[in-house]
Amino acid sequence: MNFYYWFGYHLSRILAKTFFRFRILHRERMIQSGPVILVSNHQSYFDPPLAGNVSDRAIYFLARRNLLYVPVLGWVLPKLNVIPVDQEGVDRSALKGIIKVLKRGECALVFPEGERTLDGRLQPALPGLGLIIARTLAPVVPIRIFGAHETLPRGGGFHFHPITVVVGEPIYFSVADLQPRDKDLYGRLSQRVMDAIAALKLE
């Protein structure tokens, strides 16, 4: 964990606890070593640092490529383990970047819905996550963020609202889960994880 990531990690936690009564439920379920795909619903721009707080180590995550052209952000985002992604169509270079990170034994954060929700509800999973699972068979830790949409909704203003992240039980995949290898494989794998996220509730 480099200095910039360490600083952002701790600053985001302090600010979230101070202003949003941020809490994490079942953090002990997080796999803290070896390759892990951390998978979350996507409600707001706050999601990457919120999700990242469930891990004791640095995680890698995708961010829109055009953010790298913004002054300051273009300098700092690569230091925060950002893998740039083009949101138009399927960016296979970004998926390859995630796969490379996992094969190094590290942790990557994926938002299977692809973009922030408009109404706070869960959206269908895209097949990209399924491709990553099929290529790596890395264990998946599903998490669900509650309250970030109310805090910073897409297309809306800023509000103070409690935010909670719930960590689910890890999902382990095997070669048997890749059968049948048909055109629906990646979609099935992605949706299996999305269903696990949907099952997580505030306690």
C-alpha angles and dihedrals in degrees: 000000000000122000095260093051091044091051094047092046094055096037092052091050093049093048093045093051092045099048106021105030086240118199138170121217120207096002087160088074092068115107104232101190139042126021113333133171108212107200125193143169113252119235108145148351087273093067101091096056091038092053092042091061092071089069129072090209137054117281131202121228142175124253132176111277093226089065087071088066092059115100113258092003090068089057100041104038096069087053088056093059096259119168108201118232134188108226094204107095122327113330102207093180089062091048090050088051091055091047091050091052092051093048087056087060097253136127126262130189118220131185103204093193089066097218141032117285118252097209104025094256124121116264129212116279119252119226096246093088090051090054091053091049093048093050097046109019085213115164115259126222110198118208133179126209118212124192102016091103090054089048100047111004121189107266092005140093133270122276136174109244134150114263125204130182117203118200118211132208114281117261116220120202129202136189088265089064089062092066129137094034096209134135091277096055098099092044092051093051092048093048092049088061093042089054089053090053091049090054093059113101138183109261 
